[in-house]
């Protein structure tokens, strides 16, 4: 290392004036952004957010109402197979009696 | 005022700046303690005047606090950005003081007789400061950043907005000029032999 290099290296050590440090810190604190309070969302707001906001909630309610209505009163125009899928068919199974009418006649004479 | 030493040396400046924006006062203290001495040292070596260097340092740091909310981590080093701001502020001050374009000022071949006379009565640091003052502004900035602050040439290129080759040229010529400026006062500075 040359004498000049040594001199340049030693020159790194400069005392920073204490009042300057104080003024810089004062500026820093004065300019510091104020943190904003974040209000915790309610359980309903969180639920609505999970379901996609008011658009998602609207679609969900509409689909629920439509399904309920179709279940209670299936349209006549629906094919029989769809009505059966929906589980609202009016068809019934005619049970055969274990005894025929004839048998009753025989027992009762 | 007691300014704490760097309590979190592993924490990046950008991370501290993000914490500062979120309202962390300790981040403000750490950044102040970490960056202000570097800014002041650079400004003082370039301007040669402590009062002016203080003004520049406070101004540069104020700009950092103001830009902090928009700071995008990963784009640039905080210290590089700060050095660039400081270098530009120093350039503005020197230009106002001299009233002429610094790039037009010729590089001095020899120290002036006045400078030599001053070197006789000054300690080594003052001699160095006087020698630095003889360099053209850009050369001085480059020499201070490279040889005193110890920055790498690519970072200096970003700070001074020039090419790395230009930095190499500036620092080489600057160092030669410094050696030449100090050579006349070798005996007074306590250097006995003739080697550099």
Interface residues (C-beta under 8 A of the other chain):
Chain A: X2 X3 X4 X5 X7 X8 X9 X10 X11 X12 X14 X16 X17 X18 X19 X20 X21 X22 X23 X24 X25 X27 X28 X29 X31 X32 X33 X34 X35
Chain B: X1 X3 X20 X21 X22 X23 X25 X28 X29 X31 X32 X33 X36 X37 X40 X41 X44 X45 X50 X54 X57 X58 X61 X62 X65 X66 X68 X69 X124 X125 X128 X147 X148 X149 X150 X175 X178 X179 X182 X191 X195 X196
